[in-house]
Amino acid sequence: MESRTILHSDLNSFYASVEMMLDPSLRGKAVAVCGRTEDRHGIVLAKSDLAKKAGVKTGMVNWEARQCCPNLVVVPPQYDQYLKYSALARNIYQRFTDLVEPYGMDECWLDVTGSRAIAGSGMEIAETIRRTMQAELGLTVSIGVSYNKIFAKLGSDMKKPNAITQITKEDFKEKVWPLPASDLLYVGRATEEKLGRYCIRTIGDIAKTEPDFLKRLLGVNGLALSTYANGLDTSMVMHKEFVSPVKSIGHGITCTTDLVNEEEVWKVMLELSQDIGHRLRLHKLAATGVQLSVRNNELGYRQFQAKLSISSRSPRVIAEKARELLRQKYEWHTPIRAVTVRAIGLIPEQEPQQIDFFTDVAKLDRLDKLEGVVEELRRRFGKKAIYPAALMGDLKMPGDGRERVRMPGMMYR
């Protein structure tokens, strides 16, 4: 079987790099992209290499980052620009292959096996991409070149910024096995701690451990890690048009200030449900249940769910079920900080279903037709062309566009 050529391309310090490209005066300075403290999103979302060298880390609160780096230049996020440049980067990848699988907004796998006869070796294609990205978009990338997705990603992490690293079947034990176990995809902090208890501290240690033991320790994930560490990953790079099967559709937000009563929470749930209803229609699905998650201002977390009497894709029906859950389940000891509404138990919108005597099907049908008209108006004239009057005024929700960032964050196997 012919060995594959897989690339993993990672845009370096993506948010910060886009900001410096848009504003050349930021170049050569320690830059951090941070949420607004007054919106309670005052943490570092991304940082430049100079900021990183000064000790600034993603997730730091703003004041802590300034203590590490007194000359830090803080800029607010521009999510519309990040989405734009993410799409432009994928357009460059697609010049070489239609097998382009996103992994977050700033990373992609590419299977260029079929492109080698025309565009050259994996290293040559990677170098062309690296130069093109810098010349056309003003951004740099680190690219891993290997024969599988796992090692390609490891390669892109090895040298940064603006570098290319190749890992082959012949040298992976020398390059990969000495690395810490946490460098392997899907080895998070909890998994690393479990492995460490048995002196499994490097990728090589994982590779040499009996798969049955890893399965007993970590379940099916243990077997996957054994496969990855031994260079046996055969995961396909998905086509650029691939859409992952939708199991649920949700939308959540951390509010700018506390929600102190049911009416304030209702407005947020109704706004979140507008997006959920839109995405259900987009995927031609309907929900048979609703899940509500709330986090209070003491960071306590509660989650509730309930079935709908009849499947629905209506934002109002979904929001009203969420409000019912709030009334029945949430005890108002503390104000609410964050809200997530999720449509669950998804089925095809045209799937036949059993109805009961207590559901006004004609009313629901009229509501569905009305919301279909609203969808069409929004498609033609914009999201805010028409919306419920209840959503006028301050909803205590951030308005910087972060809700549009929904890139996948997993590898398809």
PEPE-V192841 format. One line per field, one symbol per residue. ss: DSSP state (2 for helix, 1 for strand, 0 for the rest). A space follows every 10 residues. Layout:
BEGIN
ss=???
END
This chain:
BEGIN
ss=0000011111 1002222222 2202220000 1111002220 0011111022 2220000000 1222222200 0011100022 2222222222 2220000001 1100001111 1022222220 0222222222 2222222000 1111110022 2222222200 0001110000 0222220001 2220000022 2222220000 0122222200 2222222202 2222222220 0000000000 0000000011 1111111110 0222222222 2222222222 2200111111 1111110000 1111111111 1100222222 2222222220 0000011111 1111001100 0000000000 2222222222 2222222222 2000000022 2000000000 0222000000 000
END
